[in-house]
Amino acid sequence: MLSINIFNGLVYGALLVVMSSGLALIYGLRRVVNFAHGSLYMLGAYLGYTVASHTNFWVAQVAVPLLMGLLGLALDRFAFRPLQDRDPLSVILVTFGLLLVLEDLVQTVWGKSNLSVPAPELLSASVDLFGMSVPAYRIAVIFFGLMVAGALTLWLRYSKMGLFVRAASTEPTITSMQGVNVDRLSGLVVAVGTALAGLAGIIAAPFLSLSPSMSSDVIIDSFVVVVTGGLGSLSGAFAAALLLGQVQAVGAVYLPEFATVLPYVLMMAVLLWRPAGFAGNRV
């Protein structure tokens, strides 16, 4: 039983890696706390449902991030860029209002009933893993999370664009003085972050029920991950996501009466130990 719980924790942690990476990227450059990130995840799941219904799951894996990336460019231009230098209360009100708009949009287009996306036929069977029978798709989710973490790490560490992103996240003024268009770079990062939220939605769709309220749980956990890992730090978010996945999965079985508060307990414990989170301000 413990092995199954650890495995489920890895699956949820991998999903949080994809989800919280986008949130950390957006905050790292725009310094905007995006409360609408959960609704972007929800919108990605519903778009994935529609695309997969007319084509297949693999086409949805490509189409949804592209569509969400275009939405991210628009959000940056008309919402996040004007909010960058505003007071935190204005940011909270605008992004929360955006969350409500997206939730109403989803209910209008897809309705309020729960929907589901079948797992692709290639991953629909169960496999034996260390004596446990587990769905192949859940193993694939772990690999999706590892691939996203690896791709983002390589991009940030070894590409010229990644170097600009890391520089702009710590010293935007000096980076701009060196000839880098920080506004354009930030727009690209918001597009990538929004695409990751949509990708997390379509990844979650085959094993989580789709509903207009699906954004609430995952956005709370994503904020816990980003704060615990260190605001704007991807490496910290990766570690915090995997740890929170274990806390959620194991705690739900062995401490069910405290399951809802365990993420906050984890966040408090880490911040008391390291006020800047696991990785501090390092990207």
ABEGO torsion letter per residue (X at the ends): XAAAAAAAAAAAAAAAAAAAAAAAAAAAAAGBBBAAAAAAAAAAAAAAAAAAAABBAAAAAAAAAAAAAAAAAAAAAAAAAAAAABBAAAAAAAAAAAAAAAAAAAAAAAEABBBBBBBBAAAABBBBBGGBBBBAAAAAAAAAAAAAAAAAAAAAAABAAAAAAAAAAABAAAAAAAGBBAAAAAAAAAAAAAAAAAAAAAAAAAABBBBAAAAAAAAAAAAAAAAAAEBGBAAAAAAAAAAAAAAAAAAAAABAAAAAAAAAAAAAAAAAABAAEAAEABX
